[in-house]
């Protein structure tokens, strides 16, 4: 194994912003995918709940399989010379997302009213697979740039927070555009049922929403590729003095290849924390719409208003992420986020009449907690990788594999036990979706706390555990 050399890398504010918007098109499409896919398939297109779950599971499995493969290829291939290896995969992935996503939120073109739903699933499958392949390629290549562009741990947390801030901006954009579309639809409709309930009449609305967010995302992708110079940053770092501590001069870090990560206990511990985090964030985002419409019986425009409130609270929380984590540490900050998520779960379980003003206070807790645990889990991953940037994409890809598969399995289990398979509104579903929101936030938050506890036990008091040198000073 070859020794690695620590090089002090940093970015200007302008270049940090240009990097942060590189995942914007992914964030826009993911926001629409997780928040609206199930409610669109079930309530607008009339799919059975199980079939709707199968389509989301298909996408998650495709994403999960593609993610580690993209990580391996991104680490191995050189890419286009004038772009850089990470940006080459990012551009390819973005193109796939832009081409395929509009077909997902559009009815089956060759189908008729008599076409069975299983045949429509076959029609949608290629578009879902291409979309998830592109999404995985753009995500992994973008994440892999973090430990390559900056070296200090505070800079990694800051860059991750920048990235998440724009992820929240993407969510706000999607929900704001959706709210405007619902608002204009209500102004031009004389039928109250159209304003309050989702149905086939909303197909043009979701199609327009998909096209608008992809247009916005394409513009920000251009900003990323123009403002982020992968080769330029590398050449700049070569001209900078190399800062080596005495310990680094005498005990250089070994260079990890992908097989060696599989032998590290902390690799699996951080992966478990990341998987639980994504389960909380993604499943709560997936079921918030049906929770609002089926459990709280709110008008359909609330599936834009409440996610918008969650996104704003997440954005505000992301602004204070760096100073807080620097003051109390990444692990403790993550624990604070879990407590906020648990507070939402307890509130949702105990307050059965949360359809009034109290819903806003509850979802603010959910938004702040979700933002905290997501940014801190990504910071843990960047800390784990450290200077092993040559295999960073594999680490991100492996963690994303568990994230995508667990989310897909979770959705199909929930959809299969749903009391009503075909009717969008039924009495038995009222408390079912309330219980789902409580379990995917509170239940998984407890599991995440246990995973975090193993990290604190292993690397809080035992500094000689394995080769995961980055984890032993997580709180330093």
C-alpha positions as MATLAB code, in Angstrom:
seq = 'XXXXXXXXXXXXXXXXXXXXXXXXXXXXXXXXXXXXXXXXXXXXXXXXXXXXXXXXXXXXXXXXXXXXXXXXXXXXXXXXXXXXXXXXXXXXXXXXXXXXXXXXXXXXXXXXXXXXXXXXXXXXXXXXXXXXXXXXXXXXXXXXXXXXXXXXXXXXXXXXXXXXXXXXXXXXXXXXXXXXXXXXXXXXXXXXXXXXXXXXXXXXXXXXXXXXXXXXXXXXXXXXXXXXXXXXXXXXXXXXXXXXXXXXXXXXXXXXXXXXXXXXXXXXXXXXXXXXXXXXXXXXXXXXXXXXXXXXXXXXXXXXXXXXXXXXXXXXXXXXXXXXXXXXXXXXXXXXXXXXXXXXXXXXXXXXXXXXXXXXXXXXXXXXXXXXXXXXXXXXXXXXXXXXXXXXXXXXXXXXXXXXXXXXXXXXXXXXXXXXXXXXXXXXXXXXXXXXXXXXXXXXXXXXXXXXXXXXXXXXXXXXXXXXXXXXXXXX';
ca = [
       0.000    0.000    0.000;
       1.178    3.476   -0.809;
       1.379    6.216    1.823;
      -1.031    9.112    1.496;
       0.056   12.717    1.933;
      -2.103   15.314    3.613;
      -2.518   18.440    1.496;
      -4.266   21.515    2.824;
      -7.167   22.187    0.448;
      -9.784   24.927    0.663;
     -12.307   26.736   -1.534;
     -13.431   30.317   -1.941;
     -17.034   31.187   -1.118;
     -17.882   31.494   -4.819;
     -16.529   28.057   -5.613;
     -18.278   26.572   -2.586;
     -21.585   27.906   -3.901;
     -20.876   26.630   -7.407;
     -20.153   23.183   -5.991;
     -23.231   23.189   -3.754;
     -25.650   23.709   -6.663;
     -24.249   20.676   -8.499;
     -26.794   18.385   -6.885;
     -29.717   20.752   -7.428;
     -31.366   18.871  -10.291;
     -31.092   15.646   -8.277;
     -32.586   17.337   -5.228;
     -35.470   18.767   -7.244;
     -36.344   15.433   -8.842;
     -35.857   13.508   -5.579;
     -38.154   15.910   -3.748;
     -40.901   15.306   -6.289;
     -40.166   11.568   -6.421;
     -40.430   10.960   -2.673;
     -43.155   13.483   -1.853;
     -45.527   13.018   -4.765;
     -44.912    9.691   -6.533;
     -47.110    7.518   -4.316;
     -49.933   10.046   -4.067;
     -49.695   10.681   -7.838;
     -49.837    6.987   -8.757;
     -52.511    6.117   -6.215;
     -54.811    9.143   -6.169;
     -54.267   10.648   -9.642;
     -53.595    7.670  -11.920;
     -55.641    5.238   -9.830;
     -52.973    2.575   -9.240;
     -53.556    0.050   -6.493;
     -51.463    0.809   -3.424;
     -49.364   -2.341   -3.881;
     -48.608   -1.524   -7.538;
     -47.657    2.007   -6.561;
     -45.313    0.593   -3.938;
     -43.801   -1.807   -6.480;
     -42.908    1.086   -8.792;
     -41.209    3.006   -5.993;
     -39.431   -0.181   -4.853;
     -38.257   -0.778   -8.418;
     -36.729    2.678   -8.507;
     -35.038    2.268   -5.138;
     -33.550   -1.113   -6.062;
     -32.312    0.234   -9.402;
     -30.762    3.191   -7.598;
     -29.291    0.919   -4.933;
     -27.697   -1.404   -7.486;
     -26.379    1.442   -9.628;
     -24.945    3.435   -6.731;
     -22.015    1.166   -5.696;
     -21.302    0.411   -9.365;
     -21.140    4.145  -10.055;
     -18.873    4.552   -7.054;
     -16.500    1.865   -8.289;
     -16.449    3.209  -11.852;
     -16.075    6.799  -10.670;
     -13.001    5.804   -8.643;
     -11.530    3.662  -11.429;
     -12.085    5.570  -14.687;
     -10.229    8.696  -15.706;
     -13.182   10.477  -17.332;
     -13.012   13.183  -19.957;
      -9.725   15.093  -19.581;
     -11.171   18.622  -19.696;
     -13.971   17.726  -17.268;
     -12.358   15.421  -14.716;
     -13.477   11.937  -13.726;
     -16.080   13.020  -11.158;
     -17.640   15.711  -13.344;
     -17.810   13.352  -16.341;
     -20.057   10.972  -14.436;
     -22.020   13.898  -13.033;
     -22.784   15.228  -16.509;
     -23.791   11.798  -17.806;
     -26.077   11.251  -14.825;
     -27.721   14.660  -15.159;
     -28.507   14.048  -18.826;
     -30.180   10.736  -17.936;
     -32.293   12.457  -15.259;
     -33.395   15.251  -17.604;
     -34.370   12.826  -20.377;
     -36.262   10.228  -18.326;
     -37.980   12.045  -15.452;
     -40.767   13.775  -17.450;
     -42.106   10.384  -18.577;
     -42.526    9.195  -14.972;
     -44.967   11.993  -14.103;
     -46.943   11.595  -17.306;
     -49.592    8.921  -17.996;
     -48.680    5.919  -20.134;
     -48.741    7.310  -23.679;
     -49.756    4.168  -25.655;
     -52.151    2.930  -22.946;
     -55.936    3.060  -22.983;
     -58.505    2.961  -20.197;
     -58.555   -0.852  -20.478;
     -54.805   -1.326  -20.180;
     -54.045   -3.400  -17.051;
     -51.880   -1.810  -14.397;
     -49.139   -4.442  -14.667;
     -48.692   -3.479  -18.334;
     -48.386    0.182  -17.347;
     -45.673   -0.786  -14.852;
     -43.727   -2.386  -17.715;
     -44.066    0.857  -19.669;
     -42.778    2.995  -16.790;
     -39.930    0.617  -15.845;
     -37.287    1.729  -18.418;
     -37.802    5.400  -17.561;
     -37.522    4.688  -13.829;
     -34.320    2.656  -14.309;
     -32.698    5.317  -16.519;
     -33.698    8.019  -14.041;
     -32.265    6.124  -11.077;
     -29.051    5.299  -12.964;
     -28.565    8.972  -13.752;
     -29.494   10.045  -10.241;
     -26.964    7.643   -8.713;
     -24.194    8.736  -11.102;
     -24.730   12.427  -10.321;
     -25.089   11.863   -6.569;
     -21.980    9.735   -6.046;
     -19.735   11.847   -8.265;
     -20.884   15.014   -6.468;
     -20.401   13.581   -2.977;
     -16.977   12.219   -3.939;
     -15.785   15.724   -4.741;
     -16.168   16.864   -1.100;
     -13.049   15.155    0.349;
     -11.153   15.998   -2.850;
     -11.937   19.727   -2.859;
     -11.335   20.406    0.855;
      -9.200   18.731    3.497;
     -10.071   20.096    6.971;
     -12.970   18.522    8.838;
     -14.689   21.860    9.498;
     -14.461   22.639    5.761;
     -16.050   19.277    4.938;
     -18.910   19.939    7.351;
     -19.313   23.426    5.885;
     -19.332   22.137    2.298;
     -21.835   19.443    3.260;
     -23.999   22.105    4.932;
     -23.802   24.272    1.793;
     -24.846   21.261   -0.254;
     -27.730   20.495    2.084;
     -28.822   24.132    2.144;
     -29.334   23.997   -1.607;
     -31.088   20.664   -1.178;
     -33.550   22.456    1.078;
     -33.817   25.291   -1.448;
     -34.691   22.630   -4.032;
     -37.437   21.298   -1.783;
     -38.768   24.809   -1.212;
     -38.750   25.376   -4.986;
     -40.729   22.200   -5.685;
     -43.330   22.871   -3.012;
     -43.641   26.563   -3.869;
     -44.217   25.782   -7.552;
     -46.687   23.029   -6.579;
     -48.555   25.453   -4.307;
     -48.759   28.022   -7.117;
     -50.088   25.411   -9.533;
     -52.711   24.253   -7.015;
     -53.603   27.890   -6.316;
     -54.122   28.745   -9.989;
     -56.099   25.550  -10.479;
     -58.399   26.502   -7.592;
     -58.920   30.001   -8.983;
     -60.074   28.638  -12.349;
     -62.235   25.844  -10.938;
     -65.877   26.130   -9.936;
     -66.099   22.569   -8.573;
     -65.035   22.430   -4.859;
     -64.172   18.705   -5.136;
     -61.462   19.534   -7.690;
     -59.908   22.006   -5.275;
     -59.991   19.683   -2.247;
     -59.389   16.191   -3.655;
     -56.706   14.732   -5.907;
     -57.839   12.981   -9.085;
     -57.210   12.497  -12.822;
     -57.840   16.210  -13.376;
     -54.455   16.863  -11.696;
     -52.397   15.031  -14.363;
     -51.474   18.268  -16.237;
     -50.498   19.887  -12.939;
     -47.933   17.202  -12.063;
     -46.645   17.116  -15.645;
     -46.104   20.870  -15.605;
     -44.419   20.663  -12.198;
     -41.938   18.073  -13.504;
     -41.028   20.146  -16.562;
     -40.568   23.358  -14.555;
     -38.228   21.817  -11.961;
     -36.122   20.098  -14.634;
     -35.674   23.388  -16.478;
     -34.509   25.072  -13.269;
     -32.226   22.150  -12.431;
     -30.548   22.208  -15.843;
     -29.568   25.857  -15.342;
     -27.950   25.153  -11.979;
     -26.145   22.138  -13.421;
     -24.536   24.494  -15.921;
     -23.428   26.773  -13.065;
     -21.818   23.802  -11.303;
     -19.836   22.666  -14.344;
     -18.656   26.174  -15.157;
     -17.759   27.145  -11.585;
     -16.262   23.879  -10.277;
     -12.874   23.091  -11.763;
     -11.880   19.601  -10.777;
      -8.522   19.675  -12.610;
      -7.912   23.318  -11.719;
      -8.294   22.609   -8.029;
      -5.929   19.677   -8.325;
      -3.279   21.751  -10.042;
      -3.660   24.529   -7.498;
      -3.102   22.068   -4.678;
       0.051   20.742   -6.333;
       1.578   24.235   -6.137;
       0.713   24.674   -2.479;
       3.093   23.677    0.306;
       2.353   20.267    1.761;
       1.582   20.463    5.475;
       2.846   17.353    7.256;
       2.698   16.895   10.991;
       5.529   14.972   12.693;
       3.252   11.957   13.148;
       2.302   12.034    9.473;
       5.963   12.138    8.479;
       6.856    9.082   10.519;
       3.575    7.154   10.296;
       1.972    7.783    6.891;
      -1.613    6.617    6.392;
      -2.074    3.548    4.189;
      -4.052    3.943    0.986;
      -7.347    2.046    1.153;
      -8.773    0.207   -1.814;
     -12.426   -0.807   -1.911;
     -11.896   -4.345   -0.555;
     -10.138   -3.017    2.521;
     -13.132   -0.934    3.556;
     -15.141   -4.139    3.926;
     -12.794   -5.232    6.729;
     -13.324   -2.084    8.815;
     -15.950   -2.258   11.627;
     -16.539    1.497   11.585;
     -17.465    1.276    7.898;
     -20.537   -0.776    8.853;
     -21.333    1.393   11.876;
     -21.345    4.624    9.899;
     -23.320    2.865    7.157;
     -25.977    1.883    9.726;
     -26.235    5.462   10.986;
     -26.556    6.753    7.420;
     -29.177    4.127    6.520;
     -31.345    4.989    9.548;
     -30.999    8.681    8.759;
     -32.160    8.207    5.199;
     -35.058    6.027    6.327;
     -36.286    8.837    8.577;
     -35.846   11.574    5.975;
     -37.095    9.719    2.884;
     -39.997    7.743    4.367;
     -41.345   10.755    6.254;
     -41.120   12.721    3.008;
     -42.855    9.900    1.131;
     -45.795    9.565    3.509;
     -46.314   13.154    4.605;
     -48.718   13.788    1.688;
     -51.014   10.830    2.408;
     -50.759   11.589    6.139;
     -52.045   15.093    5.503;
     -54.851   14.097    3.127;
     -55.950   10.762    4.629;
     -55.246   11.100    8.354;
     -55.663   14.830    8.979;
     -58.220   15.278    6.159;
     -56.636   18.508    4.914;
     -57.272   19.970    1.414;
     -54.831   18.900   -1.297;
     -52.997   22.232   -1.357;
     -51.575   21.299    2.063;
     -49.373   18.672    0.365;
     -47.466   21.706   -0.915;
     -47.827   24.020    2.118;
     -46.689   21.626    4.872;
     -43.631   20.254    3.004;
     -42.755   23.884    2.282;
     -42.814   24.646    6.029;
     -40.621   21.594    6.659;
     -38.138   22.755    4.036;
     -37.948   26.296    5.404;
     -37.271   25.023    8.919;
     -34.614   22.691    7.489;
     -32.981   25.583    5.682;
     -32.876   27.770    8.797;
     -31.420   24.866   10.766;
     -28.717   24.226    8.141;
     -27.457   27.806    8.565;
     -26.367   27.145   12.158;
     -25.062   23.630   11.524;
     -21.354   24.474   11.250;
     -20.947   26.556   14.461;
     -23.074   24.135   16.484;
     -21.202   21.021   15.319;
     -17.878   22.774   15.860;
     -18.900   23.660   19.400;
     -20.420   20.374   20.617;
     -19.136   17.878   18.046;
     -20.691   15.926   15.175;
     -22.025   13.050   17.299;
     -23.771   15.239   19.874;
     -25.240   17.438   17.152;
     -26.612   14.302   15.473;
     -28.139   13.242   18.802;
     -29.857   16.637   19.138;
     -31.365   16.108   15.685;
     -32.687   12.713   16.741;
     -34.342   14.279   19.803;
     -36.136   16.789   17.561;
     -37.390   13.976   15.316;
     -38.556   12.003   18.350;
     -40.408   15.080   19.596;
     -42.360   15.210   16.339;
     -43.205   11.502   16.590;
     -44.505   11.858   20.149;
     -46.510   14.959   19.199;
     -48.067   13.237   16.163;
     -49.002   10.182   18.231;
     -50.559   12.030   21.168;
     -52.298   14.877   19.324;
     -55.129   13.331   17.318;
     -56.546   16.709   16.274;
     -53.388   18.169   14.799;
     -55.135   19.421   11.674;
     -55.226   22.999   12.947;
     -52.381   25.388   13.688;
     -50.501   22.807   15.765;
     -49.457   20.905   12.634;
     -47.087   23.750   11.783;
     -45.244   23.513   15.099;
     -44.894   19.741   14.784;
     -43.499   19.769   11.243;
     -41.000   22.507   12.162;
     -39.506   20.019   14.636;
     -39.434   17.363   11.916;
     -37.751   19.674    9.425;
     -35.076   20.878   11.860;
     -34.358   17.362   13.094;
     -34.177   15.872    9.603;
     -31.768   18.580    8.436;
     -29.509   18.045   11.439;
     -29.201   14.272   11.218;
     -28.761   14.289    7.437;
     -25.933   16.833    7.410;
     -24.206   15.194   10.377;
     -24.444   11.687    8.883;
     -22.849   12.947    5.658;
     -20.173   14.667    7.728;
     -19.500   11.375    9.524;
     -19.045    9.726    6.142;
     -16.648   12.418    4.943;
     -14.766   12.067    8.235;
     -14.570    8.306    7.752;
     -13.097    8.708    4.270;
     -10.572   11.306    5.397;
      -7.656   11.385    2.974;
      -8.725    8.137    1.276;
     -10.320   10.102   -1.558;
      -9.309    7.578   -4.217;
     -11.939    5.152   -2.839;
     -14.390    7.753   -1.550;
     -16.980    7.080   -4.248;
     -17.109    3.402   -3.246;
     -17.816    4.346    0.372;
     -20.602    6.737   -0.598;
     -21.968    4.200   -3.074;
     -22.048    1.378   -0.549;
     -23.854    3.498    2.015;
     -26.324    4.684   -0.565;
     -26.992    1.045   -1.546;
     -28.269    0.249    1.950;
     -30.216    3.511    1.956;
     -32.028    2.858   -1.316;
     -32.819   -0.823   -0.722;
     -34.056   -0.252    2.849;
     -36.282    2.612    1.705;
     -37.750    0.537   -1.100;
     -38.387   -2.451    1.171;
     -39.942   -0.166    3.775;
     -42.346    1.332    1.243;
     -43.457   -2.015   -0.187;
     -44.080   -3.393    3.327;
     -46.165   -0.361    4.262;
     -48.098   -0.460    0.994;
     -48.777   -4.185    1.296;
     -50.303   -3.860    4.781;
     -52.345   -0.776    3.940;
     -56.019   -1.471    4.838;
     -57.464   -0.168    1.539;
     -55.703   -1.224   -1.674;
     -57.728    0.690   -4.272;
     -59.746    3.478   -2.628;
     -57.708    6.623   -1.993;
     -59.900    7.605    0.956;
     -61.125    5.080    3.512;
     -61.864    5.210    7.264;
     -59.326    2.483    8.077;
     -56.494    4.555    6.584;
     -57.051    7.501    8.915;
     -54.934    6.206   11.788;
     -52.852    3.874    9.610;
     -50.880    6.706    8.032;
     -50.602    8.454   11.407;
     -48.997    5.291   12.803;
     -46.710    5.058    9.744;
     -45.422    8.604   10.311;
     -44.834    7.859   13.998;
     -42.949    4.628   13.307;
     -40.732    5.904   10.467;
     -39.698    8.894   12.576;
     -39.777    7.762   16.201;
     -39.058    4.056   15.723;
     -36.169    4.502   13.307;
     -34.795    7.396   15.398;
     -34.401    4.982   18.318;
     -32.535    2.545   16.038;
     -30.295    5.389   14.833;
     -29.511    6.328   18.449;
     -28.404    2.763   19.139;
     -26.130    2.809   16.084;
     -24.677    6.113   17.250;
     -24.083    4.598   20.678;
     -21.881    1.870   19.164;
     -19.763    4.572   17.517;
     -19.383    6.436   20.807;
     -18.429    3.257   22.659;
     -15.954    1.985   20.063;
     -14.265    5.249   19.083;
     -14.967    7.479   22.033;
     -12.883    5.394   24.421;
     -10.894    3.020   22.224;
      -8.591    4.916   19.900;
      -6.921    1.835   18.536;
      -9.939    0.252   16.893;
      -9.101   -1.012   13.419;
      -7.737    1.293   10.720;
     -10.550    3.861   11.016;
      -8.266    6.629   12.170;
     -10.742    9.271   11.046;
     -13.370    8.091   13.506;
     -11.302    8.153   16.677;
     -11.062   11.957   16.677;
     -14.663   12.549   15.557;
     -15.244   14.844   18.508;
     -11.869   16.599   18.378;
];
